[in-house]
């Protein structure tokens, strides 16, 4: 059983670091939600997720 995680500001410096840390620590995430602004559409984060 994993968690559903929301990362606000996932395309910014802090958000990218949070996503990187979650991946490195193999945090049990079933779903990542990243609410964002239209200007962030199409941005790829370190986790490979495209917003």
C-alpha positions in Angstrom: 0.0 0.0 0.0 1.5 3.3 -1.1 0.6 6.9 -0.5 -1.0 9.5 -2.8 1.3 12.5 -2.6 0.8 16.1 -3.8 3.9 18.2 -4.6 3.0 21.8 -5.0 5.6 23.6 -7.1 7.0 20.3 -8.5 8.7 22.1 -11.4 10.5 24.6 -9.2 13.9 23.9 -7.4 12.4 22.8 -4.1 9.7 20.6 -5.8 12.3 18.9 -8.0 14.4 18.2 -4.9 11.4 16.7 -3.1 10.6 14.4 -6.1 14.3 13.4 -6.2 14.4 12.6 -2.5 11.2 10.5 -2.7 12.7 8.5 -5.6 16.1 8.1 -3.8 14.5 6.8 -0.6 12.0 4.6 -2.5 9.1 6.2 -0.7 6.0 4.0 -1.2 4.0 6.3 -3.6 1.1 5.0 -5.6 0.2 8.3 -7.2 1.9 11.7 -7.4 -0.3 14.8 -8.0 1.5 18.0 -9.0 -0.9 20.9 -9.4 0.7 23.5 -11.4 0.3 26.6 -13.5 -0.2 26.5 -17.3 3.3 27.8 -17.9 4.6 24.5 -16.4 2.8 22.4 -18.9 5.2 20.0 -20.7 8.0 20.4 -18.1 9.8 17.1 -17.3 10.9 16.5 -13.7 13.8 14.2 -12.5 11.3 11.4 -11.7 10.5 11.3 -15.4 7.0 12.7 -14.9 6.0 15.3 -17.5 3.6 17.9 -16.3 
